[in-house]
Amino acid sequence: MKKIIAINGSPNASGNTYELLSRLGAEIEKNGVSFELITIQEALSDLKIPYCVCCSSPCNQSCYQGTKMEAVLQKCMEADGIVFGSPVYFGSMSAQLKCFFDKTRDARGKKAFLGKPACAVSVGATKYGGQQSTLRSIQDCCMVLGFSIVTDAEEEFGCGHFGLSAQKPACEDAYALARIPVLAKRMCREVLKSSSGK
Ligand SMILES: Cc1cc2nc3c(=O)[nH]c(=O)nc-3n(C[C@H](O)[C@H](O)[C@H](O)COP(=O)(O)O)c2cc1C
């Protein structure tokens, strides 16, 4: 069975980003793809330094070997697709999620994510608070890693836009909730036709 992993970039393990990702996960499972949600704050918890200090080039993985982050990276490399979720922090992704991306230099060198489908989800407190620039900041990292970017574009629902944006409280954002099945369907379509991952 194909598998999609979601990375929750919020420090709140059961906040608004979690709410969107878990609803997206339920829709993904309806499309016959298994789903696992990982909170990045937990994966960062046993790292001495969460961000990259560029101690070696190429990366020798010494800062995360034997840590929870190594296990999460391994899961991501084995997954068939990844959903990245982040709260809007100053119009961009959270530092926690950026720390995750900064730990992927070695994986990038191994082309571990090349062609793997990835999509993005963001939630902010304000209606136009930078959700789309947050999606784009995530997509920029995904592009540098060679992922295939997936958006909420689906034949029966139209071309969509950049992925899933919501305003807090996410469970009351009717438009965002309506786009969840669309993004799930498109993401699963890409994952089911992809030969990347296991
Ligand atoms: C450091 C920080 C920066 C933030 N910057 C923005 C912002 O630029 N735009 C916005 O709409 N909300 C901003 N917020 C609010 C969060 O995006 C919002 O509370 C989000 O829904 C939290 O998601 P969570 O419940 O998953 O943690 C910020 C919050 C924090 C803590």
The ligand as an ORCA input file, in Angstrom:
! r2SCAN-3c Opt
* xyz 0 1
  C       5.910     33.809     15.806
  C       4.532     33.881     15.201
  C       4.354     34.580     14.027
  C       3.094     34.649     13.436
  N       2.944     35.316     12.254
  C       1.724     35.335     11.653
  C       1.549     35.981     10.395
  O       2.471     36.527      9.799
  N       0.318     35.944      9.827
  C      -0.761     35.339     10.430
  O      -1.856     35.357      9.872
  N      -0.610     34.708     11.618
  C       0.587     34.690     12.234
  N       0.754     34.024     13.430
  C      -0.396     33.263     13.986
  C      -0.325     31.768     13.628
  O      -0.097     31.588     12.244
  C      -1.651     31.090     13.970
  O      -1.869     31.201     15.370
  C      -1.691     29.643     13.541
  O      -3.001     29.291     13.311
  C      -1.130     28.701     14.561
  O      -1.213     27.366     14.077
  P      -1.143     26.155     15.092
  O      -2.420     26.202     15.909
  O      -1.057     24.933     14.255
  O       0.080     26.359     15.922
  C       1.994     33.986     14.051
  C       2.189     33.282     15.245
  C       3.429     33.245     15.819
  C       3.610     32.467     17.108
*
